[in-house]
Amino acid sequence: MPARIRTRAVPLALAVLAFVLALLQRPGWSSSDTKIDLHTDPLRFLGEITSLWTPSSGLGGVESAQYAGYLFPMGPFFALGHALGVSDWLVDRLWLGLLLAVAGQARADHDRQGRDRAFGVPVGERLV
C-alpha cells in the first residue's frame, strides 16, 4: 500500500473502529457516567451552568467551576442531538466514538511524524 494511501487509510480505519466499538456497547442502554441532566434536558442544563445560581438541584445552590467543562464541546453536542431528536443512548455513543476517533487520529499523526510522545524518542530509535 503506498504511503499516501496508508496515511489516510489508517486514521479512517481507526475512526470507523472507534464508532463501531462505541455503538456496539449495549445498544439502547444509556449510562449516567456524566451528568444525567446532560442526557435528559441538555439545553436547560447548559442554561443553568452559565448562571452562578441554580434553582433546580437540591433546593438551589451555587454552581462550582467543575461544570464549566460541559459548556463546550460536550454540552452543545448533546444539545444538538437532543434538538434533532436523536435518542440519548445514541448521542452518548456518538460522543464516545468521536472521542475515540480523535484520539486515534492524534496517535496516527504522532506516528506519521516519527515520534512517540509516550516515550519521547523517535520510533526507529526505540526499536533498535
Contacts in CASP RR format, 6 or more apart in sequence:
PFRMAT RR
TARGET T0000
AUTHOR 0000-0000-0000
METHOD contacts of the structure
MODEL  1
MPARIRTRAVPLALAVLAFVLALLQRPGWSSSDTKIDLHTDPLRFLGEIT
SLWTPSSGLGGVESAQYAGYLFPMGPFFALGHALGVSDWLVDRLWLGLLL
AVAGQARADHDRQGRDRAFGVPVGERLV
1 9 0 8 1.000
7 108 0 8 1.000
7 112 0 8 1.000
10 108 0 8 1.000
11 104 0 8 1.000
11 105 0 8 1.000
11 108 0 8 1.000
11 109 0 8 1.000
14 101 0 8 1.000
14 104 0 8 1.000
14 105 0 8 1.000
14 107 0 8 1.000
14 108 0 8 1.000
15 101 0 8 1.000
15 104 0 8 1.000
15 105 0 8 1.000
18 97 0 8 1.000
18 98 0 8 1.000
18 100 0 8 1.000
18 101 0 8 1.000
18 103 0 8 1.000
18 104 0 8 1.000
19 94 0 8 1.000
19 97 0 8 1.000
19 100 0 8 1.000
19 101 0 8 1.000
21 97 0 8 1.000
21 100 0 8 1.000
22 93 0 8 1.000
22 94 0 8 1.000
22 96 0 8 1.000
22 97 0 8 1.000
22 100 0 8 1.000
23 90 0 8 1.000
23 93 0 8 1.000
23 97 0 8 1.000
25 93 0 8 1.000
25 96 0 8 1.000
26 89 0 8 1.000
27 89 0 8 1.000
28 87 0 8 1.000
28 89 0 8 1.000
28 90 0 8 1.000
29 89 0 8 1.000
30 39 0 8 1.000
30 88 0 8 1.000
30 89 0 8 1.000
30 92 0 8 1.000
31 92 0 8 1.000
32 39 0 8 1.000
34 70 0 8 1.000
34 74 0 8 1.000
34 92 0 8 1.000
35 45 0 8 1.000
35 67 0 8 1.000
35 70 0 8 1.000
37 44 0 8 1.000
37 45 0 8 1.000
37 48 0 8 1.000
38 45 0 8 1.000
38 70 0 8 1.000
38 74 0 8 1.000
38 75 0 8 1.000
38 78 0 8 1.000
39 78 0 8 1.000
39 88 0 8 1.000
39 91 0 8 1.000
39 92 0 8 1.000
40 88 0 8 1.000
41 82 0 8 1.000
42 75 0 8 1.000
42 78 0 8 1.000
42 79 0 8 1.000
42 82 0 8 1.000
43 79 0 8 1.000
43 82 0 8 1.000
43 83 0 8 1.000
44 56 0 8 1.000
45 70 0 8 1.000
45 75 0 8 1.000
46 70 0 8 1.000
46 71 0 8 1.000
46 75 0 8 1.000
46 76 0 8 1.000
46 79 0 8 1.000
48 54 0 8 1.000
48 56 0 8 1.000
48 57 0 8 1.000
48 63 0 8 1.000
49 63 0 8 1.000
49 67 0 8 1.000
49 68 0 8 1.000
49 70 0 8 1.000
49 71 0 8 1.000
50 71 0 8 1.000
51 63 0 8 1.000
52 62 0 8 1.000
52 63 0 8 1.000
53 60 0 8 1.000
53 61 0 8 1.000
53 62 0 8 1.000
53 63 0 8 1.000
54 60 0 8 1.000
54 61 0 8 1.000
54 62 0 8 1.000
54 63 0 8 1.000
55 61 0 8 1.000
74 95 0 8 1.000
77 91 0 8 1.000
77 94 0 8 1.000
77 95 0 8 1.000
77 98 0 8 1.000
78 91 0 8 1.000
78 95 0 8 1.000
81 91 0 8 1.000
82 88 0 8 1.000
82 91 0 8 1.000
86 94 0 8 1.000
110 116 0 8 1.000
110 117 0 8 1.000
111 123 0 8 1.000
114 122 0 8 1.000
114 123 0 8 1.000
114 124 0 8 1.000
115 121 0 8 1.000
115 122 0 8 1.000
115 123 0 8 1.000
116 122 0 8 1.000
116 123 0 8 1.000
116 126 0 8 1.000
119 126 0 8 1.000
END
